[in-house]
């Protein structure tokens, strides 16, 4: 139903419910696996009570539960100490937070959260929207920060006290009406949220002042009139702090939440969704109560340890680990002690390995120590390069006593770490292998718990060791910050006292071994062994080799580009100032907004949370499309500014002084679909749509006597779509080598190929690629600069011409809903936990599920090619340098270009075989040149 007069919206403060439940109820764990569930139980009971109690004439017509997305919001950008004094989340509560979201969706209630904003901001936005639409709003919370919203059809309800909070209750609490609450909070501050306020002024004094002067601004402007000297001086001296405090306590009523009020319509819980969730949580009493309420049969609950199989956070059939005790770890200080560990490693045939270094750059960091673990609870640390005077940053820098000689230790470890009969286990082993390689050790035969987790849990959570330990071992590791500190006073690991280093470092190896013990059997149970063994583990050493090789970058070229960009930016600034009729800071969104919407009175001005106009790229692009020159020039200036700061300036800092090359680092677990991510620096997102962006690639050069060689899959995702969707016309077009975009245009618009125009082909190209990513009519309209109705008509016609695509989309979404994941053609599972969500996240989850098998299959194909590449080019004077989505980059001797192209193209075009036979050919385009720009 559409939202309007007569509608009643309930907004539930989900975070308040969770913390109330956690602190009010005794600890509770799930019997089958020990997972803490006390807060989830309390939360579910409160939600069910709300559902049961709201059946009368005053029942809501629309409802949502609103959560905080994360700890960092725009307020932290305004004031970095905002909420800085809050205690860390209790260890037992952390794994319960995502379960409360699942519970909300299981009750068939909209579940809302937004990165960068607090739940209160979302509540404020929806309250204003509902009020303006003529409806009523009840906010289920007692949070004083929300009281500024009360009035005009908005009220609050303290569910714990069953007490309504209206205008009178707000006035009783603050001494002013809701419209002046933020003035009181700005003056009084908030010790809980660390809002500074005015020192020495509490709520009562603040109310007296506001009631006397009318509002905060008038009070501050007339502060010199205040008779009390101390109060007067406080307001004058701390004005900026008070004004900042008002910004911090003012709720943002314009959050970019992607949900309409209509999406929040009240829906009854569905027994087939809610009861299985409650049974999985092992809530016996609540499951029966809910089943009775829904007129359904309560499912049986088996809470014996074997009941949860491999689906629980910690599998029920996992071994009983001894407690993690950092005090029990050994410090290995001499060869005799190390030999005992080496003997144990050879006896078990398995060892977890971790290195401690002076930094995160594995091309420059120095080795400080090595950690080993041979069984859960039995781990050691071998200190090698800790410095004396660890507490004195200006100390002598000499080696601390009680360490092994590094050469001696590494010579003893080398045979073990290079022995293919001994399995080495690491967490992000690529890093440790690269460090050890620089010290003459080539680690062979390894397992990587990070990659195991990725193969098992892609799309469910992150794969860092701390997160995995907390989730699967219920243990929070010693934080590195407790040893190194933070900010400018942070030290490097070689300055950490050895006794402290032992506990931290050996714990890492111990945790890694425990995770491996859990994950290894799950690979088979979850049927992802092939993915791990053929796509993840063998790629790691290939990436390590590429990262060590790096790519040669010409610093002079970058410097010249930076200067050229600076000159061009200066010219654009002059042009922008002339168009504006005055000088201003082009880089200031606030000043730009005032020029565009106040002085020039251009349409589309909209103020955000800070009171400044929004001047994002989408707004400037719309204005530029309407023929306004100034926003068009600002877009040009911004693009150059980004290119200069992000690439031509920053890349110079990434050139390794020893190699003259840039050594990016590839993250295998960065994307759920299997696509690689490039970091420090990111070489995958260098813009190529603008001439200036393409020129940056000119700085990536070949060494003398060599060339850069680029090989790029042609339209690989469209080819995979044609295969998986069974589109005969598309498959035949690819087999015949046709221009696929022209063919699509001909099919859709009934235009013969010999009459095809570039404009029609461009539209078909936008639709071809847009469909893969689930583009909407609105999105296509923006891309093509055409009316939305016309764009929607294009999409509908596309599906009419190629009905197999719609069938593929529907089948994929159904599979995801039924199984909770989708798969690539090679068996990679991409979990889709949000696929059954209601409300704003549903559309995105469906689009992601539709695209994942296509993008994931393309990622798997190029991985398979990369894994085979070292053997293929081993006898050629060629090195593989970079992977950028569907492109591989090589550096090759000039006289070996043709041979390398033939060899590489054969591997890439045959990469899917023999595991998968595609109905369309894979085609690889090749290019070569003195630099990347020429080659591409």
C-alpha positions in Angstrom: 0.0 0.0 0.0 1.2 3.5 -0.7 2.1 5.5 2.4 -0.1 8.5 3.4 -2.8 9.7 5.7 -4.0 7.0 8.0 -0.7 5.0 7.9 1.3 4.3 11.0 5.0 3.6 10.9 6.9 1.9 13.7 10.6 2.4 13.7 12.4 0.0 16.1 15.9 1.0 17.5 17.5 -2.4 16.9 20.8 -1.6 18.6 19.0 -0.6 21.8 17.0 -3.8 21.8 20.2 -5.9 21.4 22.2 -4.2 24.2 19.2 -4.2 26.5 18.8 -8.0 25.9 22.5 -8.6 26.3 22.9 -6.8 29.6 19.5 -7.7 31.1 19.6 -11.5 30.5 22.0 -14.2 31.9 24.6 -15.6 29.4 23.2 -18.3 27.1 25.0 -20.5 24.6 23.7 -22.9 22.0 24.0 -26.4 23.3 25.1 -28.0 20.1 28.2 -25.8 19.5 28.5 -23.3 22.4 27.7 -20.3 20.2 26.6 -17.3 22.5 22.9 -16.6 21.8 21.6 -14.8 24.9 21.2 -11.4 23.2 19.6 -13.1 20.1 17.1 -14.8 22.4 16.2 -11.6 24.1 16.0 -9.7 20.9 13.7 -12.3 19.3 11.4 -12.3 22.4 11.1 -8.5 22.2 10.4 -8.5 18.5 7.8 -11.3 19.0 6.2 -9.3 21.8 6.0 -6.3 19.5 4.3 -8.4 16.8 1.8 -9.9 19.3 1.0 -6.6 21.1 0.4 -4.7 17.9 -2.8 -6.3 16.7 -5.3 -3.7 17.8 -6.7 -0.6 16.1 -3.5 1.3 16.8 -1.4 -1.3 15.1 1.3 -0.2 12.7 0.8 -0.4 9.0 4.5 -0.2 8.3 7.5 -1.3 10.4 11.3 -1.5 10.2 14.1 -2.4 12.6 17.0 0.0 12.2 20.6 -0.9 13.1 24.0 0.8 13.3 26.1 -0.3 10.4 29.5 0.3 11.9 31.5 2.3 14.4 32.7 5.0 11.9 30.2 7.6 10.7 30.3 11.1 9.3 30.5 12.4 12.9 33.9 10.8 13.3 35.0 12.9 10.3 33.8 16.0 12.0 35.3 15.0 15.4 37.7 12.1 15.6 37.0 11.7 19.4 33.3 11.1 18.9 32.3 8.0 20.9 36.0 7.4 21.4 35.6 6.5 25.1 33.1 3.8 24.5 34.1 0.3 25.6 34.9 -2.3 23.0 32.0 -4.6 22.2 31.9 -7.6 24.6 33.4 -10.7 23.1 30.3 -12.8 23.6 28.1 -10.2 21.8 30.2 -9.8 18.7 29.1 -13.1 16.9 25.5 -12.4 17.8 25.2 -9.1 15.9 24.7 -10.6 12.5 22.2 -13.1 13.9 20.0 -10.3 15.1 19.8 -9.1 11.5 18.9 -12.6 10.4 16.2 -12.7 13.1 14.7 -9.5 11.9 14.4 -10.8 8.3 13.1 -14.1 9.6 10.2 -12.2 11.3 9.5 -10.7 7.8 10.4 -7.2 9.0 12.5 -4.7 7.0 16.1 -4.6 8.3 17.8 -1.3 7.7 21.4 0.0 8.2 23.6 2.3 6.2 27.4 2.7 6.1 28.6 6.0 7.5 25.4 6.8 9.4 23.9 5.9 12.7 20.6 4.2 13.2 19.3 7.4 14.6 19.9 9.2 11.3 17.9 6.6 9.4 15.1 6.8 11.9 15.1 10.6 11.6 15.0 10.5 7.8 12.1 8.0 7.7 10.3 9.9 10.4 10.4 13.1 8.5 9.4 11.4 5.3 6.4 9.7 6.9 5.3 12.8 8.8 5.5 14.9 5.5 3.4 12.2 3.8 0.6 12.7 6.4 1.3 9.5 8.4 2.0 8.8 12.1 5.3 7.6 13.5 6.1 5.7 16.6 9.8 5.3 17.4 10.4 2.3 19.7 13.2 3.6 21.8 14.0 5.6 24.9 17.1 7.2 23.4 17.2 10.9 24.3 19.0 11.7 21.0 15.8 10.8 19.2 13.6 13.1 21.3 14.4 16.0 18.9 12.1 14.3 16.4 9.0 14.2 18.6 6.0 16.3 17.6 3.9 16.8 14.5 2.8 13.2 14.3 6.0 11.6 15.7 6.1 10.1 19.2 8.4 7.7 21.0 7.6 4.5 23.0 9.8 3.2 25.8 9.0 -0.5 25.2 10.7 -1.6 28.5 8.5 0.7 30.6 5.5 0.7 28.2 5.6 4.5 28.4 4.8 6.8 25.6 7.1 9.9 25.1 5.4 12.9 23.6 6.1 16.6 23.6 5.2 17.0 27.3 7.6 14.2 28.3 10.4 15.8 26.3 9.8 19.2 27.9 9.8 17.5 31.3 13.2 15.9 30.6 15.0 18.8 28.9 13.1 21.9 30.1 12.4 22.9 26.4 10.4 21.6 23.6 11.7 19.0 21.0 12.7 21.8 18.6 15.3 23.1 21.1 16.6 19.7 22.3 19.7 19.9 20.1 20.5 23.3 21.6 20.4 21.8 25.1 22.5 18.8 24.1 25.0 21.1 22.3 25.5 23.0 25.5 25.4 20.1 28.0 27.4 17.7 25.9 27.3 14.0 26.3 29.9 12.0 28.2 28.6 8.7 26.8 29.1 9.8 23.2 32.0 12.1 24.0 30.3 15.2 22.8 32.3 18.0 24.4 29.6 20.7 24.9 30.3 23.7 27.1 32.4 22.9 30.2 30.5 23.3 33.4 27.0 23.7 31.9 24.5 21.0 32.5 21.0 20.4 31.2 19.2 22.6 33.7 21.5 25.6 33.1 21.3 25.0 29.4 17.5 25.1 29.6 17.6 28.3 31.5 19.8 29.9 28.9 17.9 28.7 25.9 14.6 29.7 27.4 16.0 33.2 28.0 17.7 33.8 24.7 15.4 31.7 22.4 18.0 29.5 20.7 21.6 28.5 20.7 22.7 30.9 17.9 21.2 33.9 19.7 22.7 32.8 23.0 26.2 32.6 21.5 25.8 35.9 19.6 24.7 37.7 22.8 27.0 35.8 25.2 28.7 39.0 26.4 25.4 40.1 27.9 25.4 37.2 30.4 25.9 38.4 33.9 27.6 35.4 35.4 31.4 35.8 34.6 32.3 32.1 34.5 29.3 31.2 32.4 29.9 34.2 30.0 33.5 33.3 29.6 32.8 29.6 28.9 30.4 30.4 26.1 32.7 33.0 24.5 35.9 30.8 24.7 34.2 27.5 23.7 31.9 28.8 21.0 33.5 26.7 18.2 33.3 23.6 20.4 29.7 24.2 21.2 28.9 24.7 17.5 30.7 21.5 16.7 28.7 19.7 19.4 25.5 20.9 17.8 26.6 19.3 14.5 27.3 16.1 16.3 24.0 15.9 18.1 21.8 17.0 15.1 20.3 14.0 13.4 20.6 13.8 9.6 17.2 13.8 8.1 18.4 13.3 4.6 20.4 10.1 4.7 20.7 8.4 1.3 18.8 5.3 2.4 17.7 3.4 -0.6 14.2 2.5 0.6 10.7 3.9 0.1 8.1 4.0 2.8 6.0 1.6 0.8 8.7 -1.0 1.1 8.2 -1.0 4.9 4.6 -2.3 4.8 3.8 -4.6 7.6 3.9 -8.3 6.7 3.0 -11.3 8.8 5.8 -13.7 9.7 6.0 -16.7 7.4 6.2 -20.0 9.3 8.4 -21.7 6.7 11.1 -18.9 7.2 10.7 -18.0 10.9 10.4 -21.4 12.6 13.5 -22.9 11.0 15.5 -19.9 12.1 14.3 -20.2 15.7 14.9 -24.0 15.7 18.4 -23.4 14.3 19.0 -21.1 17.3 17.6 -23.9 19.5 15.0 -21.6 21.2 12.6 -24.4 22.3 10.1 -22.3 24.2 9.9 -19.4 21.7 9.7 -21.8 18.7 6.7 -23.4 20.2 5.0 -20.1 21.1 5.6 -18.7 17.6 4.4 -21.9 16.0 1.2 -21.8 18.1 0.7 -18.2 17.2 1.1 -19.0 13.5 -1.0 -22.1 13.6 1.9 -24.2 12.5 3.7 -27.2 13.8 6.9 -26.5 15.7 9.9 -28.2 14.1 11.9 -30.7 16.1 15.1 -29.3 17.7 18.1 -31.6 18.0 20.7 -29.8 20.1 23.1 -32.7 20.5 26.7 -31.9 19.4 26.3 -33.8 16.2 23.2 -32.0 15.1 24.7 -29.0 13.4 27.2 -30.9 11.2 29.4 -28.5 9.3 27.0 -25.6 9.3 27.6 -24.1 12.7 30.2 -21.4 13.3 32.3 -24.0 15.0 31.5 -27.5 13.6 30.1 -29.8 16.2 32.5 -32.6 15.1 35.5 -30.4 15.5 38.2 -31.6 17.9 38.4 -30.5 21.5 41.1 -27.8 21.5 43.0 -27.0 24.7 42.6 -23.4 25.9 44.7 -20.8 24.2 47.3 -19.8 26.8 49.9 -17.3 25.6 51.9 -17.8 28.8 52.5 -21.5 27.7 54.4 -20.6 24.5 58.1 -21.2 24.3 60.8 -18.7 23.3 63.5 -20.5 21.3 66.8 -18.8 21.9 69.4 -21.3 20.7 70.1 -24.1 18.2 69.6 -26.9 20.7 66.1 -25.7 21.5 65.3 -25.1 17.8 66.4 -28.7 17.0 63.8 -30.0 19.3 61.1 -28.2 17.3 62.5 -29.3 14.0 62.4 -32.9 15.2 58.8 -32.4 16.2 58.0 -31.0 12.8 59.5 -33.9 11.0 57.6 -36.2 13.3 54.2 -34.6 12.6 54.8 -33.7 9.0 52.8 -30.5 9.6 53.8 -27.1 10.9 52.1 -23.7 11.1 54.5 -20.9 10.2 54.3 -17.2 10.6 56.8 -14.4 10.3 57.1 -11.2 12.3 58.6 -8.2 10.4 59.2 -4.5 10.6 56.3 -3.6 8.3 53.7 -4.7 5.9 55.6 -4.0 2.6 57.0 -7.5 1.9 59.5 -6.1 -0.6 61.1 -3.8 2.1 60.2 -5.2 5.5 62.9 -6.9 7.5 62.5 -10.2 9.2 62.3 -10.0 13.0 61.3 -13.5 14.1 59.6 -16.7 13.1 56.8 -18.5 14.8 56.0 -22.3 14.7 53.2 -24.5 15.9 53.1 -28.2 15.7 49.8 -29.0 17.5 47.1 -26.8 19.1 48.5 -25.2 22.2 52.1 -26.1 21.4 53.8 -23.1 19.7 57.0 -21.1 19.9 58.6 -17.9 18.8 62.2 -17.6 17.5 63.4 -14.0 18.0 66.0 -13.0 15.4 66.4 -9.3 15.2 64.8 -7.5 18.2 66.8 -4.4 19.2 67.9 -3.5 22.7 66.4 -0.4 24.3 63.0 -1.2 22.9 61.4 1.5 25.0 63.9 4.1 23.7 63.3 5.0 20.1 66.7 6.8 20.1 68.6 3.9 21.6 71.7 2.2 20.1 69.7 -0.1 17.8 72.0 -3.0 18.8 70.5 -6.5 18.9 68.9 -7.5 22.2 70.3 -10.4 24.1 68.7 -13.8 24.2 68.1 -14.3 20.4 69.3 -16.8 17.9 71.7 -15.8 15.2 69.6 -15.2 12.1 71.8 -17.1 9.7 72.1 -20.1 12.0 68.3 -20.2 12.6 67.4 -19.9 8.9 69.9 -22.5 7.8 68.3 -24.9 10.3 64.7 -24.0 9.1 65.5 -24.0 5.4 65.5 -27.8 4.9 62.2 -28.1 6.7 60.4 -25.2 5.0 61.6 -26.4 1.6 60.8 -30.1 2.2 57.8 -31.0 0.0 56.9 -33.8 2.3 56.2 -31.4 5.2 53.0 -29.4 5.0 53.5 -25.7 5.9 50.3 -23.9 7.1 50.0 -20.1 7.0 47.4 -17.4 7.2 48.0 -15.3 4.0 51.0 -17.5 3.3 51.9 -15.4 0.3 53.3 -12.7 2.5 55.4 -15.0 4.6 56.6 -16.9 1.6 57.8 -13.6 0.0 59.6 -12.6 3.1 61.3 -15.9 3.5 62.2 -15.9 -0.2 64.2 -12.7 0.3 66.2 -14.6 2.9 66.9 -17.5 0.7 64.1 -19.9 1.6 61.6 -21.1 -1.0 58.6 -22.4 0.9 57.0 -25.4 -0.9 53.9 -27.5 -0.1 51.6 -25.3 1.9 48.0 -24.7 3.0 46.6 -21.2 3.6 43.8 -20.8 6.1 42.8 -17.5 4.6 42.2 -19.1 1.2 40.4 -22.0 2.8 38.0 -19.7 4.5 37.5 -17.8 1.2 36.7 -21.1 -0.7 34.3 -22.0 2.1 32.7 -18.7 3.1 33.0 -16.2 0.3 30.2 -13.7 0.7 29.6 -14.5 4.4 32.3 -12.6 6.2 35.9 -11.5 6.1 38.9 -13.8 6.1 41.4 -12.1 8.3 42.9 -14.1 11.1 41.5 -12.1 14.0 37.9 -12.3 12.6 38.2 -16.0 11.9 39.6 -16.6 15.4 36.7 -14.8 17.0 34.1 -16.4 14.8 35.3 -20.0 14.8 37.4 -20.3 17.9 35.6 -17.8 20.1 38.9 -16.3 20.9 40.0 -12.7 20.5 43.7 -12.6 19.6 46.2 -10.2 21.2 45.8 -7.0 19.2 48.9 -5.8 17.4 48.2 -2.2 18.6 48.7 -3.2 22.2 52.4 -3.9 21.2 53.1 -1.3 18.6 50.8 1.6 19.6 49.2 3.8 17.1 49.8 7.0 15.2 53.1 8.9 15.2 54.2 7.2 18.4 53.8 3.7 16.9 56.9 1.5 16.9 58.0 -1.4 14.7 58.0 -5.0 15.8 61.8 -5.1 16.3 61.4 -2.7 19.1 58.8 -4.9 21.0 60.3 -6.6 24.0 60.9 -10.3 23.3 58.8 -11.6 26.2 55.8 -9.6 24.8 56.5 -10.7 21.3 56.5 -14.4 22.2 52.9 -14.3 23.5 51.6 -12.4 20.5 53.6 -14.1 17.7 53.3 -17.7 18.8 49.6 -17.2 19.4 49.2 -16.4 15.7 50.8 -19.7 14.7 48.7 -21.6 17.2 45.4 -20.0 16.0 46.4 -20.6 12.4 46.9 -24.3 13.1 43.6 -24.6 14.9 41.8 -22.9 12.0 43.4 -25.3 9.6 42.3 -28.3 11.7 38.7 -26.9 11.4 38.7 -25.9 7.8 40.5 -28.8 6.1 37.7 -31.4 6.5 35.1 -28.8 5.6 36.5 -28.3 2.2 35.4 -31.8 1.4 32.1 -31.5 3.3 31.1 -28.3 1.5 32.4 -29.7 -1.9 34.9 -26.9 -2.5 38.1 -28.9 -2.4 38.5 -28.6 -6.2 38.1 -24.8 -6.0 40.7 -24.5 -3.2 43.2 -27.0 -4.8 42.9 -25.9 -8.4 42.0 -22.2 -8.2 43.2 -20.7 -4.9 46.2 -22.5 -3.5 48.2 -22.8 -6.8 47.6 -19.2 -7.7 49.3 -17.9 -4.5 52.9 -18.6 -5.6 52.1 -17.3 -9.1 51.0 -14.0 -7.6 54.0 -13.9 -5.3 56.3 -14.2 -8.3 54.5 -11.4 -10.2 54.6 -9.1 -7.2 58.4 -9.7 -6.7 59.0 -9.0 -10.4 57.0 -5.7 -10.4 56.7 -3.4 -13.3 59.2 -0.7 -14.4 57.9 2.8 -14.0 59.5 6.0 -15.4 59.6 8.6 -12.7 60.4 11.4 -15.1 57.3 10.6 -17.2 55.1 10.7 -14.0 56.7 14.0 -13.0 56.1 15.6 -16.4 52.5 14.4 -16.2 52.1 15.9 -12.8 53.4 19.2 -13.9 51.2 19.1 -17.0 48.1 18.3 -15.0 48.9 21.1 -12.5 49.2 23.6 -15.4 46.0 22.4 -17.0 44.2 22.6 -13.6 45.4 26.2 -13.2 43.9 27.0 -16.6 40.6 25.4 -15.7 40.5 27.2 -12.3 40.9 30.6 -14.2 38.1 29.6 -16.6 35.9 28.5 -13.7 36.5 31.7 -11.8 35.6 33.7 -14.9 32.4 31.7 -15.4 31.5 32.2 -11.7 32.3 35.9 -11.8 34.6 35.6 -8.7 37.4 33.6 -7.3 36.7 30.7 -4.9 38.3 27.4 -3.8 37.3 25.0 -6.6 38.1 22.1 -4.3 35.6 23.3 -1.7 32.2 21.6 -2.1 30.7 24.2 0.2 31.9 27.2 -1.8 31.1 25.5 -5.1 27.5 24.8 -4.0 27.0 28.4 -3.0 28.3 29.6 -6.4 26.1 27.1 -8.3 22.9 27.3 -6.4 22.9 30.6 -4.5 24.7 33.0 -6.9 24.0 31.3 -10.3 20.6 29.9 -9.1 21.0 26.7 -11.1 18.4 24.0 -10.6 18.9 20.9 -8.4 20.3 22.4 -5.3 19.9 20.2 -2.2 21.5 20.7 1.1 22.9 17.8 3.1 23.6 17.1 6.8 26.2 19.9 7.2 24.0 22.5 5.7 26.1 22.7 2.5 24.8 21.9 -1.0 25.5 18.5 -2.4 27.9 18.8 -5.3 28.7 15.2 -6.1 29.6 14.0 -9.6 26.1 12.9 -10.4 24.7 16.4 -9.7 27.4 18.1 -11.7 27.0 15.7 -14.6 23.3 16.4 -14.7 23.9 20.1 -14.8 26.6 19.7 -17.4 24.2 17.7 -19.6 21.8 20.6 -19.4 24.5 22.8 -21.0 25.9 24.6 -18.0 29.6 25.2 -18.6 30.8 25.8 -15.0 29.9 22.4 -13.6 31.4 20.8 -16.7 34.7 22.5 -16.1 34.6 21.6 -12.5 34.2 17.9 -13.5 37.3 18.3 -15.7 39.2 19.9 -12.9 38.3 17.2 -10.4 39.3 14.4 -12.8 42.7 16.0 -13.3 43.1 16.5 -9.5 42.3 12.9 -8.8 44.7 11.7 -11.6 47.5 13.9 -10.2 47.1 13.1 -6.5 46.2 9.4 -6.8 48.5 8.4 -9.7 51.1 10.7 -11.1 52.1 12.0 -7.6 51.4 8.9 -5.5 52.9 6.4 -7.9 56.3 8.0 -7.5 56.3 7.2 -3.8 55.6 3.5 -4.7 58.7 3.1 -6.8 61.1 0.7 -5.0 64.4 2.4 -4.8 66.3 -0.9 -5.2 64.4 -2.2 -8.2 63.0 1.0 -9.9 59.8 -0.9 -10.1 56.3 -0.7 -8.6 55.4 -3.9 -6.8 51.6 -4.1 -6.3 50.1 -6.7 -3.9 47.3 -8.9 -5.1 44.5 -9.8 -2.7 42.8 -13.1 -3.6 40.0 -12.8 -1.1 39.0 -9.2 -1.8 35.9 -9.9 -4.0 33.3 -12.6 -3.4 33.3 -13.6 -7.0 36.9 -14.5 -7.3 38.2 -11.3 -8.9 41.6 -10.2 -7.7 42.1 -6.9 -6.0 45.3 -4.8 -6.4 46.6 -2.7 -3.5 49.6 -0.6 -2.5 49.2 0.7 -5.1 46.0 -0.2 -6.9 46.9 -0.7 -10.5 43.5 -2.1 -11.6 41.6 1.2 -11.4 43.7 3.5 -13.5 41.1 5.4 -15.6 41.1 4.5 -19.3 38.0 6.4 -20.5 39.7 9.8 -20.6 42.8 10.7 -22.7 44.6 11.9 -19.6 43.8 8.7 -17.7 45.1 6.6 -20.6 48.3 8.6 -20.7 49.2 7.5 -17.2 49.9 4.0 -18.6 52.7 5.6 -20.7 54.8 5.7 -17.5 54.7 1.9 -17.2 57.5 0.9 -19.4 59.7 -2.0 -20.6 63.4 -2.3 -19.9 65.8 -1.6 -22.7 65.6 -4.3 -25.4 62.2 -5.4 -24.2 58.6 -4.7 -24.9 55.4 -4.6 -22.9 52.9 -7.3 -24.1 49.2 -7.1 -23.3 46.8 -10.0 -23.9 43.1 -9.3 -23.1 40.0 -11.5 -23.2 37.5 -10.1 -25.7 34.0 -9.7 -24.2 34.5 -12.7 -21.9 31.5 -12.0 -19.7 29.1 -11.6 -22.7 30.5 -14.9 -24.0 29.8 -16.6 -20.7 26.3 -15.1 -20.5 25.6 -16.5 -24.0 26.7 -19.9 -22.8 25.0 -20.1 -19.5 21.7 -18.5 -20.8 21.8 -20.6 -23.9 21.2 -17.7 -26.3 21.6 -19.3 -29.7 21.8 -16.1 -31.7 24.5 -14.7 -29.4 26.4 -18.0 -29.4 26.4 -18.1 -33.2 27.5 -14.5 -33.5 30.5 -15.2 -31.3 31.3 -18.4 -33.3 31.1 -16.3 -36.6 33.3 -13.6 -35.1 30.6 -10.9 -35.6 30.5 -7.5 -34.0 28.4 -8.5 -31.1 27.1 -5.0 -30.3 26.1 -4.4 -33.9 24.4 -7.8 -34.0 22.5 -7.0 -30.8 21.4 -3.7 -32.2 20.3 -5.3 -35.4 18.2 -7.9 -33.4 16.7 -5.3 -31.1 16.0 -2.4 -33.4 15.4 -4.3 -36.6 18.2 -2.4 -38.4 20.2 -4.3 -41.0 24.0 -4.5 -40.2 24.9 -2.6 -43.3 22.7 0.3 -42.1 24.0 0.3 -38.6 24.9 3.7 -37.1 27.4 4.3 -34.3 24.7 5.7 -32.1 22.5 2.7 -32.3 25.5 0.4 -31.7 26.5 2.5 -28.7 23.0 2.0 -27.2 23.2 -1.8 -27.8 26.6 -1.9 -26.2 25.4 -0.1 -23.1 22.5 -2.6 -22.8 24.7 -5.6 -23.4 27.0 -4.7 -20.6 24.3 -3.2 -18.4 22.2 -6.4 -18.4 25.1 -8.4 -17.0 25.2 -6.0 -14.0 21.4 -5.8 -13.6 21.1 -2.2 -14.7 17.8 -0.5 -14.1 15.9 1.7 -16.5 17.0 4.7 -14.4 20.7 3.6 -14.7 20.5 3.1 -18.4 18.7 6.4 -18.9 21.6 8.1 -17.1 24.2 6.3 -19.1 22.6 7.0 -22.5 21.2 10.5 -21.5 17.7 9.4 -22.7 14.3 9.5 -20.9 13.8 6.8 -18.3 10.7 5.4 -20.1 12.7 5.0 -23.3 15.5 3.2 -21.5 13.1 0.9 -19.8 11.6 0.1 -23.2 15.1 -0.8 -24.5 15.6 -3.3 -21.6 12.2 -4.9 -22.0 12.8 -5.2 -25.8 16.1 -6.8 -25.0 14.5 -9.5 -22.9 11.9 -10.1 -25.6 14.6 -10.7 -28.2 16.7 -12.8 -25.9 14.2 -14.6 -23.6 16.9 -17.0 -22.3 18.5 -14.2 -20.4 15.4 -13.5 -18.3 15.1 -17.3 -17.8 18.7 -17.5 -16.6 18.1 -14.6 -14.2 15.0 -16.0 -12.7 16.5 -19.5 -12.4 19.7 -18.1 -10.7 17.7 -16.0 -8.2 15.5 -19.1 -7.4 18.6 -21.3 -6.9 20.2 -18.6 -4.6 17.0 -18.4 -2.5 16.8 -22.2 -2.2 20.4 -22.9 -1.5 21.9 -19.7 -0.1 24.6 -19.5 -2.7 25.3 -19.4 -6.5 28.1 -21.2 -8.3 30.5 -20.5 -11.1 30.9 -23.1 -13.9 34.0 -24.3 -12.0 32.2 -25.0 -8.7 33.1 -21.8 -6.8 30.4 -21.1 -4.3 29.5 -17.5 -3.7 27.2 -17.2 -0.7 24.2 -14.9 -0.9 23.1 -14.3 2.7 20.9 -11.3 1.8 19.0 -13.0 -1.1 15.9 -13.6 1.0 15.9 -10.1 2.5 12.9 -7.9 2.3 13.1 -4.2 1.6 15.9 -2.1 0.2 18.6 -4.7 0.1 16.6 -7.2 -1.9 17.2 -5.7 -5.3 20.9 -5.4 -4.9 21.2 -9.0 -3.6 19.3 -10.3 -6.6 21.5 -8.4 -9.0 24.6 -9.6 -7.3 23.4 -13.2 -7.4 22.7 -12.9 -11.1 26.1 -11.4 -11.9 28.2 -13.5 -9.6 28.2 -16.8 -11.7 29.2 -14.8 -14.8 31.8 -12.5 -13.3 33.0 -15.4 -11.1 33.4 -17.8 -14.1 35.4 -15.1 -16.0 37.6 -14.7 -12.9 38.1 -18.5 -12.6 39.1 -18.7 -16.3 41.8 -16.1 -16.0 43.0 -17.7 -12.8 43.3 -21.0 -14.5 45.4 -19.3 -17.3 47.6 -17.6 -14.8 48.3 -20.9 -12.9 49.4 -22.6 -16.1 51.4 -19.6 -17.3 54.8 -20.1 -15.4 55.4 -23.5 -17.1 54.4 -22.2 -20.5 56.8 -19.2 -20.5 59.5 -20.9 -18.5 61.7 -21.3 -21.6 60.8 -17.8 -23.0 62.5 -14.5 -22.1 59.3 -13.3 -20.6 57.8 -12.4 -17.2 54.2 -12.0 -16.3 53.8 -8.6 -14.6 50.2 -7.7 -14.0 46.6 -9.0 -14.0 44.0 -6.3 -14.6 40.6 -7.9 -14.7 40.5 -9.7 -18.1 44.0 -8.6 -19.1 47.5 -10.1 -18.5 50.6 -7.9 -18.9 54.1 -9.3 -19.7 57.6 -7.9 -20.2 59.3 -9.7 -23.1 62.5 -9.6 -25.1 61.9 -7.9 -28.4 62.9 -10.9 -30.5 60.5 -13.2 -28.5 57.3 -11.3 -29.0 55.6 -13.5 -31.5 56.5 -16.8 -29.7 55.2 -15.4 -26.4 52.0 -14.2 -28.0 51.4 -17.6 -29.5 52.1 -19.4 -26.3 50.2 -17.2 -24.0 47.2 -16.9 -26.3 47.0 -20.7 -26.5 46.8 -21.0 -22.7 44.3 -18.2 -22.3 41.9 -19.3 -25.0 42.0 -22.9 -23.8 41.9 -22.1 -20.0 38.4 -23.4 -19.4 39.2 -26.9 -20.7 39.1 -29.7 -19.8 36.9 -28.8 -16.7 34.4 -26.8 -18.7 33.5 -26.8 -22.4 32.1 -23.5 -23.5 29.6 -23.3 -26.4 31.4 -20.1 -27.6 35.1 -19.6 -28.3 37.3 -17.5 -26.0 39.1 -14.9 -28.0 42.2 -13.1 -26.8 43.4 -9.8 -28.3 47.2 -9.0 -28.2 49.1 -5.8 -28.3 52.7 -4.7 -27.8 54.6 -1.5 -27.3 57.3 0.3 -25.4 54.9 1.0 -22.6 51.5 -0.2 -21.3 49.5 2.5 -23.1 51.0 1.4 -26.5 50.5 -2.3 -25.7 46.9 -1.9 -24.7 
